[in-house]
Amino acid sequence: MASTLVSPAQRKRILRVIFISLLLDLISFTFILPLFPRLLEFYRNLETAETSSNSVLHRIIFGLNAYKQAFSRPISDRYDIVLLGGALGSLFSFLQAIASPFIGALSDRYGRRTALLWSMAGNIASVALWVAATDFRTFLASRVVGGLSEGNVQLATAMAADISDETQRGSTMALVGACFSIAFTFGPALGAALANVETVAANPFATAAGFSLFLILVETTYLYLYLPETRPTTRPTESPSEPNSKAWRSAEHPTRTNSYRLLNATHFVFILFFSGMEFSFPFMTYDLFAYTPSQSGKLLGFIGLLASILQGGFTRRLPPLRAIQAGVIACAASFFLLGRLKTEAGLWAAATLLAITTATVVTGLNTLSSFEAAASERGGKLGNHRSWGKSTHVIGSPSVNQSLGMTIMLGLMYTLTLPQVKLVEHLDLYFSVHCTGGLVEMLRMQ
């Protein structure tokens, strides 16, 4: 068994820095989630009234209209906002899928701290653009910069693995996962509340964006002052005179119990099913139950709170494989309930099952992946693992999905569970969002 390279006291300090910084980052990131429907509706109405048909948003909507006609049952125009949100989610995930392996490899070469601070510089630029986004083009630029620079999650995972041995790895990853859950407890609700405070007439969401920028700046300063380098730079020998010690062999040549290809493929398949539904969740509540951003924020907050409780007391004690199995079962049950959704009680029951999924699957997969990586390649390996998950959000057109059989399988699942004919129209919505990708970084940012 490999020994950790830090003392227990230093490990505790580093974990505290990782936890606080990641919490600030994710709270900032989740501000925008319940605002997406209203935010995109604002830009659509703004550019419809003020700009020509040559604007970026008009061209995107024109492309989405052509996309809608590709379905055997054309999708209603009232789903334009949902499709636009799906397209932006796909873009963000696509950029993260490209950037994650490079950010991880750079952290292996130059250090986790250096890579993370450069990532934070990109995050600051991204949120600053959102503050200044009085038109859709600027907002789109903020999402592009954010997608290319967001490396906080994978680097936090790598740092947590750097300072943990095999016996500590599962509980440490659960702690990282708990950051997501806590952030989703408070972030969306806070973002929705700040959206009601209008300080800039040209950008009604500038208050939420400005506070998000403030949190990112605080996080960057905190990391610069308190985060040490965690990437191993010397052989973790049990003593200087034992260069071939068990600790060195274990750290640099870990016993591989799972193929990395198998773990990446599992991550890919799971997120492929989960992502479209996940990103469409706030849009679905907006469409079916006319949820306001505040109500959507409360629902996401409930999922986050329950997931954080589960991660703190349940997931951290489970073997990673058992955690994954429990989460997949909960995910299947939530899909079944969402397929039969008619009441708000059913919605909250499905949200409970989604919280179980959020608390288990990705945390378990990250733990297993970290076991398979040597210390010198950990950043790159975990970056690749994350990239596989993100790539599922952007696998492209309906024809690609059909060739993979995913649209058929999802169609069969929802068709078997939809008792009401009027809900068949929503089936096309789920297909369209699934085909254009998914976001909610609750699982996702993981």
C-alpha positions, -999 to +999 in steps of 0.1 A: +000+000+000+013+034-009+021+059+018+008+094+014+035+121+009+021+144+036+016+142+073-019+138+087-019+175+098-008+188+064-032+165+047-061+179+068-050+215+059-048+207+022-082+190+022-097+221+039-083+243+012-096+220-016-130+218+000-134+256+006-121+266-028-142+240-047-173+250-027-168+286-037-162+276-073-193+254-076-216+278-058-205+304-083-210+280-112-245+269-101-259+305-100-267+303-136-286+270-136-321+281-126-317+313-146-311+296-180-347+296-193-353+332-184-318+343-194-321+328-229-356+341-233-343+376-224-317+375-251-341+360-277-366+388-271-339+414-270-324+405-303-357+399-320-366+435-312-333+452-318-311+433-342-311+421-378-315+385-389-277+383-392-271+381-355-254+351-339-286+342-320-308+344-351-284+321-370-284+296-341-322+296-339-325+292-377-303+261-374-324+247-345-355+252-365-340+231-393-330+205-366-366+204-353-380+195-387-358+164-388-381+146-363-410+126-375-432+146-351-420+182-355-411+199-322-433+228-311-418+263-313-424+267-275-394+244-270-370+268-287-356+279-254-351+243-243-333+235-275-312+266-273-302+257-237-293+222-248-271+236-276-253+258-252-249+229-228-234+208-256-210+236-265-198+240-229-193+202-225-176+199-258-150+225-249-145+208-215-140+174-232-113+190-254-096+209-226-097+184-197-069+160-209-046+190-216-053+206-183-046+173-165-014+167-185-002+202-177-008+196-140+014+165-142+042+184-159+041+218-142+022+211-110-014+211-098-012+245-082+001+262-113-025+246-136-053+255-111-043+292-109-042+294-147-076+278-148-089+303-123-077+331-146-098+318-173-128+314-150-124+351-139-125+362-176-155+340-183-176+354-154-165+389-162-179+385-197-212+373-182-213+405-161-209+426-192-232+404-214-257+429-227-261+408-258-261+372-267-228+372-285-210+383-253-228+357-232-218+331-257-182+342-255-184+338-217-195+302-221-167+295-246-140+309-223-155+291-193-157+257-211-120+259-222-107+270-188-128+250-163-103+226-147-111+231-110-130+198-105-105+175-122-076+192-105-093+190-071-099+153-077-062+148-086-050+168-056-073+148-033-058+116-047-022+129-044-026+132-006-046+100+000-036+064+001-058+035-010-076+033+024-084+070+024-093+074-013-130+066-012-138+089+017-117+117+002-135+114-031-168+115-012-157+147+004-150+162-030-184+150-042-200+166-011-188+200-024-211+195-054-240+186-033-236+215-009-231+239-038-263+227-054-281+231-021-274+268-019-261+280-053-292+278-075-314+293-048-290+321-042-286+327-080-324+328-084-327+353-055-300+376-069-317+375-103-346+394-087-322+423-079-318+444-110-288+467-109-281+471-146-311+476-169-292+463-200-284+431-182-310+420-156-288+391-145-257+413-138-263+411-100-260+373-100-231+375-124-213+401-103-216+381-071-204+350-090-174+370-101-168+381-065-168+345-053-143+335-081-120+363-071-121+353-034-114+317-044-084+326-066-069+348-038-074+320-013-058+294-035-028+316-042-022+322-005-029+288+010-027+260-016+007+242-016+018+220-045+005+184-041+020+167-072+047+142-060+081+154-071+102+128-054+100+091-050+077+082-021+102+059-005+098+046+030+134+058+036+160+075+014+181+044+014+153+023-001+146+035-036+129+002-045+106+002-015+071-011-016+057+025-013+076+036-045+066+005-065+029+009-054+028+046-062+045+044-096+033+010-107-001+005-091-018-029-092-044-024-119-077-042-111-098-024-137-090-015-173-089+023-178-108+016-210-135-002-191-139+026-166-140+053-193-165+033-213-187+029-181-185+066-175-194+073-211-224+050-212-238+062-179-235+099-186-249+093-221-282+082-206-282+106-177-270+139-193-300+148-215-325+142-188-304+160-163-299+192-183-336+192-193-347+189-157-351+227-150-366+232-184-390+204-178-402+220-145-405+253-163-426+238-190-448+212-172-453+231-139-445+267-148-417+267-122-401+300-115-363+303-111-369+304-073-389+271-074-363+254-096-336+266-073-354+250-043-358+217-062-321+217-071-312+227-036-332+197-022-313+174-045-280+189-034-288+188+003-299+152+002-269+142-019-245+159+005-260+140+035-257+108+016-221+114+006-212+123+041-228+093+058-234+067+031-212+069+001-180+074+020-185+041+038-194+021+007-169+003-015-167+022-048-183-005-069-213-009-045-218+029-046-219+028-084-244-001-084-267+017-060-266+049-080-274+032-113-304+014-098-317+048-084-311+064-118-332+037-136-360+042-110-360+080-115-363+076-153-393+054-147-410+080-125-401+108-149-417+089-177-450+087-158-447+122-144-481+139-138-479+155-104-454+176-084-452+147-059-439+125-086-414+152-095-400+154-060-399+116-057-378+114-089-356+142-075-349+121-044-337+092-066-316+116-086-300+128-054-290+092-047-275+089-082-257+122-078-242+111-045-228+078-057-220+070-093-194+096-104-178+096-070-174+058-072-160+060-108-136+087-099-123+066-070-118+035-091-100+056-118-077+072-092-067+037-081-055+028-116-032+059-121+004+062-111+013+094-093+032+108-123+002+104-146-027+110-123-037+144-137-038+132-173-056+100-165-083+117-145-086+144-172-092+118-198-118+101-176-136+134-172-133+141-210-151+108-217-180+119-195-182+153-211-181+139-246-214+121-241-231+155-240-220+163-275-222+131-295-240+150-322-269+146-345-299+123-342-285+100-369-254+094-347-275+086-317-297+063-338-267+044-351-257+038-315-292+027-306-296+052-278-326+070-292-343+037-298-336+024-263-347+057-246-378+058-268-387+023-258-382+031-221-403+062-221-429+047-244-434+018-220-438+041-191-459+069-206-496+063-199-509+096-211-510+105-248-506+142-241-471+135-227-459+119-259-451+154-271-426+157-243-409+125-255-397+144-285-384+171-262-364+146-242-350+131-274-340+166-287-323+176-255-305+143-253-293+146-288-280+181-284-264+173-251-266+178-214-252+200-187-261+201-151-226+200-137-239+185-106-229+153-122-213+167-147-191+192-134-179+161-116 
